[in-house]
Amino acid sequence: MKPDAAAPPPLGSLERYGAVLLDLDGTVYLDRDALPGARDFVLASRAAGLRVGFVTNMAFEDTAWCVEGLRRCGIPATPGDVVTAADSLALALSAGGIGAVAYVGGVGLRTALDAKGIDALEVDRVDVDSWARAPADGRALAIGMTPGITSNQIDRLARLAGAGFPLYVSSVDRGMPTKSGIVPGAAAVLAELRDRVDVEARVCGKTSPEFASLVHQLLDGTNPPLVVGDSLEADVVFAAQEGFDSLLVLTGVSTAESLGAASVGPTYCEPDLASAYRNAFGGDAATGRHESIERNAP
């Protein structure tokens, strides 16, 4: 948004939309506890005939973990309702003919790689000398969110990246919103790696062609969708890139103050999904458990 641009309006009726695509952490839930209005908004959207999907840059945990988190919030979901950055990273590797990967990340990334038949080795287990001596064809490096990553792991990645292996990263988000603050994401790992070696990275999260492809598969022709999320950089930019409208909720990463500096602004803005529910459906959302996050990230 330009400094003199009008503030985005609140959400109105959803009659013009065929689907709603919601981010998870910082939008629907926080530490898998429902944020205000999330359950009501999702269930009302479904009752109105909208296709509801969940699209997340999560790569640390797998789709089953996301589905269980939604169910804990009283929101029924299946794996087919969810697209993750781990899924899109694995798709990018597979499409690029990559058959073996040295990676850092969680079970979400490992599960997605396994599902594509990619030989996934934690970077600690890789014979770095052997890899560095051999051609890089058919092999690559992958980075997902890795809390507690060690200097040794970064050093190993740096040596392999310096040897010419292509690098794929799940997202460049600032991090994942939690009740105790923003947990650094894959971007933090990438920054540490770039302190050691000059390397280009292929980003596979929400703004990537692979992620968009998976989202369109989820929609299965149901258009137009409304993208709902807490991040200007990820959710709103993704929506604009795909020609979708967006709703920014201020329950996660982005703040009202950051709107003025944003290069791309949302179609709508709401303090939370409880307010969005009232404006879209004319009801009062049930009072849910709510704990705000500490904004201790830059």
C-alpha positions as semicolon CSV with decimal commas, in nm:
position;residue;x (nm);y (nm);z (nm)
1;M;0,000;0,000;0,000
2;K;0,112;0,355;-0,066
3;P;0,126;0,584;0,238
4;D;-0,169;0,787;0,105
5;A;-0,378;0,482;0,013
6;A;-0,708;0,432;0,187
7;A;-0,716;0,171;0,462
8;P;-0,866;-0,160;0,347
9;P;-1,234;-0,199;0,442
10;P;-1,374;-0,467;0,672
11;L;-1,511;-0,784;0,521
12;G;-1,863;-0,783;0,384
13;S;-2,079;-1,056;0,237
14;L;-1,907;-1,364;0,093
15;E;-2,176;-1,410;-0,173
16;R;-1,937;-1,338;-0,460
17;Y;-1,688;-1,606;-0,353
18;G;-1,687;-1,978;-0,422
19;A;-1,415;-2,073;-0,176
20;V;-1,222;-1,957;0,129
21;L;-0,853;-2,042;0,171
22;L;-0,731;-1,992;0,526
23;D;-0,381;-1,984;0,668
24;L;-0,342;-2,175;0,995
25;D;-0,084;-2,047;1,248
26;G;-0,179;-1,695;1,354
27;T;-0,504;-1,706;1,156
28;V;-0,715;-2,007;1,257
29;Y;-0,518;-2,113;1,563
30;L;-0,222;-2,031;1,784
31;D;-0,033;-2,331;1,920
32;R;-0,336;-2,524;1,789
33;D;-0,576;-2,338;2,021
34;A;-0,854;-2,172;1,821
35;L;-0,831;-1,797;1,768
36;P;-1,148;-1,589;1,818
37;G;-1,420;-1,666;1,567
38;A;-1,220;-1,923;1,371
39;R;-1,457;-2,215;1,419
40;D;-1,767;-2,004;1,355
41;F;-1,618;-1,848;1,042
42;V;-1,515;-2,182;0,893
43;L;-1,839;-2,363;0,973
44;A;-2,053;-2,073;0,850
45;S;-1,853;-2,059;0,527
46;R;-1,913;-2,428;0,469
47;A;-2,282;-2,394;0,554
48;A;-2,304;-2,117;0,293
49;G;-2,175;-2,361;0,031
50;L;-1,818;-2,236;0,007
51;R;-1,526;-2,472;-0,045
52;V;-1,295;-2,428;0,254
53;G;-0,926;-2,508;0,229
54;F;-0,627;-2,451;0,456
55;V;-0,302;-2,330;0,301
56;T;0,007;-2,294;0,514
57;N;0,380;-2,235;0,489
58;M;0,418;-2,493;0,765
59;A;0,688;-2,747;0,677
60;F;0,802;-2,855;1,024
61;E;0,495;-3,066;1,100
62;D;0,299;-3,277;0,853
63;T;-0,052;-3,255;0,712
64;A;-0,190;-3,501;0,969
65;W;-0,065;-3,269;1,247
66;C;-0,245;-2,975;1,084
67;V;-0,566;-3,176;1,050
68;E;-0,550;-3,280;1,415
69;G;-0,496;-2,917;1,515
70;L;-0,807;-2,815;1,325
71;R;-1,010;-3,092;1,487
72;R;-0,891;-2,976;1,829
73;C;-1,044;-2,640;1,739
74;G;-1,377;-2,803;1,652
75;I;-1,315;-2,775;1,278
76;P;-1,354;-3,103;1,087
77;A;-1,092;-3,144;0,814
78;T;-0,922;-3,406;0,602
79;P;-0,571;-3,416;0,450
80;G;-0,728;-3,325;0,117
81;D;-0,830;-2,989;0,264
82;V;-0,471;-2,887;0,343
83;V;-0,177;-2,762;0,136
84;T;0,161;-2,713;0,307
85;A;0,493;-2,566;0,198
86;A;0,649;-2,908;0,257
87;D;0,414;-3,047;-0,009
88;S;0,514;-2,778;-0,259
89;L;0,886;-2,820;-0,187
90;A;0,861;-3,194;-0,249
91;L;0,667;-3,126;-0,569
92;A;0,937;-2,886;-0,691
93;L;1,209;-3,144;-0,624
94;S;1,018;-3,421;-0,797
95;A;0,940;-3,205;-1,100
96;G;1,308;-3,112;-1,121
97;G;1,418;-3,474;-1,136
98;I;1,571;-3,472;-0,788
99;G;1,590;-3,821;-0,639
100;A;1,802;-3,763;-0,328
101;V;1,807;-3,477;-0,080
102;A;2,023;-3,373;0,214
103;Y;1,792;-3,174;0,439
104;V;1,733;-2,999;0,767
105;G;1,377;-2,975;0,891
106;G;1,103;-3,157;1,074
107;V;0,873;-3,451;1,021
108;G;0,655;-3,248;0,784
109;L;0,933;-3,208;0,532
110;R;1,047;-3,568;0,570
111;T;0,693;-3,701;0,522
112;A;0,640;-3,494;0,206
113;L;0,972;-3,607;0,059
114;D;0,894;-3,971;0,136
115;A;0,554;-3,936;-0,032
116;K;0,728;-3,831;-0,355
117;G;0,972;-4,121;-0,336
118;I;1,270;-3,894;-0,274
119;D;1,561;-4,040;-0,078
120;A;1,577;-3,797;0,215
121;L;1,886;-3,788;0,436
122;E;1,926;-3,563;0,736
123;V;2,233;-3,353;0,667
124;D;2,402;-3,500;0,977
125;R;2,391;-3,844;0,813
126;V;2,528;-3,740;0,474
127;D;2,882;-3,838;0,373
128;V;2,976;-3,481;0,285
129;D;3,312;-3,576;0,133
130;S;3,152;-3,831;-0,097
131;W;2,873;-3,596;-0,204
132;A;3,112;-3,306;-0,261
133;R;3,332;-3,516;-0,493
134;A;3,042;-3,641;-0,707
135;P;2,833;-3,456;-0,968
136;A;2,524;-3,284;-0,830
137;D;2,286;-3,429;-1,092
138;G;1,973;-3,568;-0,931
139;R;2,064;-3,452;-0,581
140;A;1,984;-3,134;-0,392
141;L;1,965;-2,963;-0,054
142;A;1,641;-2,872;0,125
143;I;1,575;-2,642;0,418
144;G;1,263;-2,633;0,631
145;M;1,194;-2,469;0,964
146;T;1,455;-2,611;1,204
147;P;1,438;-2,488;1,565
148;G;1,766;-2,558;1,741
149;I;1,972;-2,607;1,426
150;T;2,341;-2,652;1,508
151;S;2,649;-2,481;1,371
152;N;2,771;-2,818;1,248
153;Q;2,454;-2,866;1,043
154;I;2,495;-2,521;0,889
155;D;2,861;-2,594;0,811
156;R;2,765;-2,919;0,637
157;L;2,498;-2,743;0,431
158;A;2,746;-2,468;0,342
159;R;3,002;-2,716;0,215
160;L;2,745;-2,897;0,003
161;A;2,601;-2,571;-0,132
162;G;2,954;-2,459;-0,216
163;A;3,003;-2,784;-0,408
164;G;2,719;-2,685;-0,639
165;F;2,415;-2,869;-0,508
166;P;2,093;-2,674;-0,574
167;L;1,913;-2,543;-0,267
168;Y;1,538;-2,550;-0,204
169;V;1,375;-2,373;0,092
170;S;1,020;-2,416;0,223
171;S;0,956;-2,043;0,268
172;V;1,120;-1,715;0,361
173;D;0,861;-1,620;0,623
174;R;0,989;-1,430;0,924
175;G;0,868;-1,720;1,134
176;M;0,570;-1,898;1,285
177;P;0,342;-1,716;1,531
178;T;0,312;-1,879;1,874
179;K;0,181;-1,759;2,210
180;S;0,536;-1,683;2,321
181;G;0,634;-1,497;2,007
182;I;0,753;-1,558;1,654
183;V;0,955;-1,879;1,619
184;P;1,218;-1,827;1,346
185;G;1,142;-2,013;1,026
186;A;1,345;-2,148;0,735
187;A;1,450;-1,793;0,645
188;A;1,663;-1,782;0,960
189;V;1,843;-2,101;0,854
190;L;1,896;-1,958;0,506
191;A;2,041;-1,638;0,651
192;E;2,291;-1,835;0,861
193;L;2,387;-2,040;0,557
194;R;2,445;-1,727;0,349
195;D;2,680;-1,598;0,618
196;R;2,905;-1,889;0,519
197;V;2,855;-1,929;0,144
198;D;2,712;-1,735;-0,150
199;V;2,412;-1,941;-0,255
200;E;2,088;-1,893;-0,444
201;A;1,777;-2,063;-0,309
202;R;1,458;-2,172;-0,476
203;V;1,170;-2,071;-0,250
204;C;0,883;-2,320;-0,257
205;G;0,623;-2,164;-0,025
206;K;0,310;-1,964;-0,093
207;T;0,444;-1,746;-0,372
208;S;0,593;-2,037;-0,570
209;P;0,440;-2,192;-0,885
210;E;0,432;-2,532;-0,712
211;F;0,232;-2,403;-0,416
212;A;-0,010;-2,227;-0,652
213;S;-0,051;-2,550;-0,850
214;L;-0,145;-2,742;-0,535
215;V;-0,391;-2,471;-0,433
216;H;-0,563;-2,483;-0,771
217;Q;-0,588;-2,861;-0,737
218;L;-0,754;-2,813;-0,399
219;L;-0,997;-2,560;-0,546
220;D;-1,079;-2,796;-0,835
221;G;-1,235;-2,515;-1,036
222;T;-1,422;-2,356;-0,744
223;N;-1,370;-1,983;-0,796
224;P;-1,325;-1,711;-0,702
225;P;-1,158;-1,779;-0,366
226;L;-1,092;-1,543;-0,079
227;V;-0,748;-1,587;0,082
228;V;-0,746;-1,529;0,460
229;G;-0,421;-1,491;0,650
230;D;-0,213;-1,299;0,901
231;S;0,089;-1,219;0,683
232;L;0,116;-0,938;0,432
233;E;0,432;-1,088;0,284
234;A;0,299;-1,443;0,244
235;D;-0,082;-1,450;0,233
236;V;-0,162;-1,113;0,078
237;V;0,118;-1,126;-0,179
238;F;0,019;-1,482;-0,273
239;A;-0,343;-1,375;-0,322
240;A;-0,247;-1,076;-0,537
241;Q;-0,013;-1,290;-0,744
242;E;-0,294;-1,534;-0,823
243;G;-0,554;-1,263;-0,883
244;F;-0,747;-1,354;-0,565
245;D;-0,900;-1,120;-0,307
246;S;-0,750;-1,131;0,042
247;L;-0,851;-1,073;0,402
248;L;-0,574;-0,982;0,646
249;V;-0,644;-1,066;1,010
250;L;-0,429;-0,900;1,275
251;T;-0,384;-1,203;1,499
252;G;-0,041;-1,319;1,385
253;V;0,262;-1,171;1,211
254;S;0,146;-0,847;1,046
255;T;0,014;-0,545;1,234
256;A;-0,205;-0,247;1,151
257;E;0,109;-0,034;1,152
258;S;0,274;-0,251;0,886
259;L;-0,012;-0,195;0,642
260;G;0,113;0,150;0,544
261;A;0,454;0,018;0,441
262;A;0,325;-0,285;0,251
263;S;0,398;-0,300;-0,122
264;V;0,075;-0,498;-0,171
265;G;-0,229;-0,439;0,046
266;P;-0,519;-0,671;0,129
267;T;-0,869;-0,637;-0,011
268;Y;-1,008;-0,640;0,344
269;C;-0,869;-0,616;0,695
270;E;-1,017;-0,736;1,025
271;P;-0,881;-0,754;1,381
272;D;-0,971;-1,125;1,394
273;L;-1,205;-1,387;1,251
274;A;-1,469;-1,308;1,513
275;S;-1,509;-0,964;1,357
276;A;-1,496;-1,115;1,009
277;Y;-1,771;-1,359;1,107
278;R;-1,994;-1,079;1,236
279;N;-1,950;-0,874;0,921
280;A;-1,985;-1,163;0,676
281;F;-2,263;-1,360;0,844
282;G;-2,432;-1,115;1,078
283;G;-2,383;-1,317;1,396
284;D;-2,176;-1,308;1,710
285;A;-1,892;-1,557;1,723
286;A;-1,874;-1,779;2,027
287;T;-1,624;-1,656;2,279
288;G;-1,324;-1,880;2,245
289;R;-0,999;-1,919;2,421
290;H;-0,766;-1,646;2,307
291;E;-0,411;-1,570;2,395
292;S;-0,232;-1,299;2,202
293;I;0,123;-1,346;2,084
294;E;0,421;-1,152;2,205
295;R;0,554;-0,956;1,910
296;N;0,921;-0,998;1,984
297;A;1,033;-1,047;1,627
298;P;1,158;-0,768;1,402
